[in-house]
Amino acid sequence: MSSGARSQTDSCQMWTKTFLGFCTISNASQTLRLARLYGLLVERADFEDFWRARLSSKLAELFQKHSLSGEIRTMRNFESLMSAMGTWYQSVWELKRFTRLSRPRPHRAVFVDYGFNQCQSPLEQLALRDAYTQFFNSGGDEMALRQACIENRLAGFLRSELGSLSVDDALLETPYPLDGCNYMGMIVETGILCPESAYEEVK
């Protein structure tokens, strides 16, 4: 029971890190720096403005409004995540979360985008997970990995980053690129089901 509670707490903490952009941070000093900037932001902005900015993917703009954007711009991938977090966001962040937790299966988008759907055994899934874990632990650029995913060149990219791969290249084949699709490698946070006849109105 305590193990289950700890796992749930870890999952909650990792989601909070994604929710506020801490998952983009690569070391402890940057974590403290971003926490300090959030502390300054909540002193200067009221909660309603903060919450609205989060829901509308405009937290980066809120930092700018309160003269805190200079340091934010030096944080790799923070602005790109925060500009998408309220609606769509990149599945690479769920992949990173998966490598940090003990859950047996990744998010369904990660399952397809990053090769887990092609694994034929638990050992292959574990080896693939270990490769991504090694990439993130070495400070690898999350958005560069995402770009490799949507261009269907994950195997070559990971090999160039890690030096070698313990998984077959075939596992890293992706369904991308897709012509006319602007949401490759993305996850929708909320969605609406509607008939095709009402699409333009809902859109």
C-alpha positions as CSV (number, residue, x, y, z in Angstrom):
1,M,0.0,0.0,0.0
2,S,2.8,2.4,0.9
3,S,4.5,1.6,-2.4
4,G,1.3,2.4,-4.3
5,A,0.9,5.7,-2.5
6,R,4.5,6.6,-3.2
7,S,4.0,5.8,-6.9
8,Q,0.9,8.0,-7.0
9,T,2.8,10.8,-5.3
10,D,5.7,10.5,-7.8
11,S,3.2,10.6,-10.7
12,C,1.5,13.7,-9.3
13,Q,4.9,15.4,-8.8
14,M,6.0,14.6,-12.4
15,W,2.7,15.9,-13.8
16,T,3.2,19.2,-11.8
17,K,6.7,19.4,-13.3
18,T,5.1,19.1,-16.8
19,F,2.2,21.5,-15.9
20,L,4.6,24.3,-14.8
21,G,7.5,23.5,-17.2
22,F,9.9,22.0,-14.6
23,C,10.3,19.0,-16.8
24,T,12.3,21.1,-19.2
25,I,15.0,21.7,-16.6
26,S,18.2,19.6,-16.8
27,N,19.9,20.3,-13.4
28,A,19.2,21.3,-9.8
29,S,20.5,24.9,-10.1
30,Q,18.0,25.5,-13.0
31,T,15.2,24.0,-10.9
32,L,15.9,26.4,-8.1
33,R,16.1,29.3,-10.6
34,L,12.8,28.5,-12.2
35,A,11.2,28.1,-8.7
36,R,12.5,31.5,-7.7
37,L,11.1,33.0,-10.9
38,Y,7.7,31.5,-10.2
39,G,7.9,32.9,-6.7
40,L,8.5,36.4,-8.1
41,L,5.7,35.9,-10.6
42,V,3.1,34.9,-8.0
43,E,4.1,38.0,-6.0
44,R,3.4,40.3,-9.0
45,A,0.5,38.6,-10.7
46,D,-2.8,37.6,-9.1
47,F,-4.0,34.0,-9.2
48,E,-6.7,34.6,-11.7
49,D,-4.3,36.0,-14.2
50,F,-1.9,33.1,-13.6
51,W,-4.6,30.5,-14.1
52,R,-5.9,32.2,-17.2
53,A,-2.4,32.3,-18.6
54,R,-1.9,28.7,-17.9
55,L,-5.2,27.6,-19.6
56,S,-4.5,29.8,-22.7
57,S,-0.9,28.7,-23.0
58,K,0.4,32.1,-22.2
59,L,2.5,31.7,-19.1
60,A,5.6,32.8,-21.0
61,E,3.8,36.0,-21.9
62,L,2.8,36.5,-18.3
63,F,6.5,36.2,-17.3
64,Q,7.2,38.9,-19.9
65,K,4.5,41.2,-18.7
66,H,6.0,41.2,-15.2
67,S,9.6,41.8,-16.5
68,L,10.8,38.2,-15.9
69,S,11.2,37.0,-19.5
70,G,15.0,37.5,-19.7
71,E,15.9,34.5,-17.6
72,I,13.0,32.4,-18.9
73,R,14.4,32.7,-22.4
74,T,17.7,31.1,-21.3
75,M,15.8,27.9,-20.2
76,R,15.8,25.4,-23.1
77,N,12.4,24.4,-24.4
78,F,10.5,26.1,-21.5
79,E,8.7,28.6,-23.8
80,S,7.9,26.0,-26.4
81,L,6.2,23.8,-23.8
82,M,4.4,26.6,-22.1
83,S,3.1,27.9,-25.4
84,A,1.3,24.6,-26.0
85,M,0.5,23.3,-22.5
86,G,-3.1,24.5,-22.2
87,T,-4.3,22.8,-25.4
88,W,-1.9,20.6,-27.2
89,Y,1.6,19.6,-26.0
90,Q,4.4,17.5,-27.4
91,S,4.3,13.8,-26.5
92,V,8.1,13.8,-25.8
93,W,7.2,15.3,-22.3
94,E,5.1,12.2,-21.5
95,L,8.0,10.1,-22.8
96,K,10.3,11.9,-20.3
97,R,7.8,11.4,-17.5
98,F,7.5,7.7,-18.4
99,T,11.3,7.3,-18.0
100,R,11.0,8.8,-14.5
101,L,8.2,6.6,-13.2
102,S,7.8,2.9,-12.4
103,R,4.6,2.5,-14.5
104,P,4.7,-0.5,-16.9
105,R,3.2,1.2,-20.0
106,P,3.6,4.7,-21.4
107,H,0.9,7.2,-22.5
108,R,-0.9,5.9,-25.6
109,A,0.7,8.7,-27.8
110,V,4.2,7.8,-26.5
111,F,3.4,4.1,-27.2
112,V,3.0,4.9,-30.9
113,D,5.3,7.9,-31.4
114,Y,8.4,6.4,-29.8
115,G,8.4,2.7,-30.9
116,F,6.9,0.9,-27.9
117,N,4.1,-0.4,-30.1
118,Q,6.6,-2.3,-32.2
119,C,8.3,-4.1,-29.3
120,Q,7.7,-7.9,-29.4
121,S,8.6,-8.6,-25.8
122,P,8.9,-6.9,-22.3
123,L,12.7,-7.1,-22.7
124,E,12.5,-5.1,-25.9
125,Q,10.3,-2.5,-24.2
126,L,12.7,-2.3,-21.3
127,A,15.7,-1.9,-23.6
128,L,13.9,0.9,-25.5
129,R,12.9,2.6,-22.2
130,D,16.5,2.4,-21.0
131,A,17.8,4.1,-24.2
132,Y,15.4,7.0,-23.7
133,T,16.3,7.2,-20.0
134,Q,20.0,7.4,-20.9
135,F,19.2,10.1,-23.4
136,F,17.4,12.3,-20.9
137,N,19.9,11.6,-18.1
138,S,22.7,12.8,-20.3
139,G,20.9,16.1,-20.8
140,G,19.6,15.4,-24.3
141,D,17.4,18.1,-25.9
142,E,13.8,17.0,-25.7
143,M,12.6,19.0,-28.7
144,A,15.4,17.7,-30.9
145,L,14.2,14.2,-30.0
146,R,10.7,15.2,-30.9
147,Q,11.9,16.6,-34.2
148,A,13.6,13.3,-35.0
149,C,10.4,11.5,-34.1
150,I,8.2,13.4,-36.6
151,E,10.9,13.1,-39.3
152,N,11.1,9.3,-38.7
153,R,14.8,9.3,-37.9
154,L,14.9,8.3,-34.3
155,A,17.4,5.5,-34.7
156,G,20.0,7.7,-36.3
157,F,19.4,10.5,-33.9
158,L,19.7,8.4,-30.8
159,R,22.8,6.7,-32.1
160,S,24.5,10.1,-32.7
161,E,23.6,11.1,-29.2
162,L,24.4,7.9,-27.3
163,G,27.1,6.4,-29.4
164,S,25.4,3.1,-29.8
165,L,21.9,1.5,-29.5
166,S,20.9,-1.7,-27.7
167,V,17.7,-2.0,-29.7
168,D,17.0,-2.8,-33.3
169,D,16.5,0.2,-35.6
170,A,13.1,-1.3,-36.7
171,L,11.7,-0.6,-33.3
172,L,12.3,3.1,-33.8
173,E,10.3,3.5,-37.0
174,T,7.5,6.0,-36.6
175,P,4.3,6.7,-38.5
176,Y,5.5,10.1,-39.5
177,P,5.8,12.4,-41.4
178,L,2.1,12.7,-42.3
179,D,1.1,15.1,-45.1
180,G,-1.2,17.9,-44.0
181,C,-1.0,17.1,-40.3
182,N,0.1,19.9,-38.0
183,Y,-0.2,17.8,-34.8
184,M,2.5,15.2,-35.3
185,G,4.0,14.0,-32.0
186,M,1.4,16.0,-30.0
187,I,-1.1,15.2,-27.3
188,V,-4.4,16.9,-27.0
189,E,-5.2,18.0,-23.4
190,T,-8.9,18.4,-24.0
191,G,-11.1,17.5,-27.0
192,I,-14.6,17.8,-28.3
193,L,-16.4,15.2,-30.3
194,C,-18.6,16.6,-33.0
195,P,-20.2,15.6,-36.3
196,E,-18.3,16.6,-39.5
197,S,-21.1,19.0,-40.4
198,A,-20.4,21.1,-37.3
199,Y,-16.6,21.0,-37.5
200,E,-16.1,24.6,-38.7
201,E,-18.4,26.0,-36.1
202,V,-16.7,24.1,-33.2
203,K,-13.3,24.9,-34.6
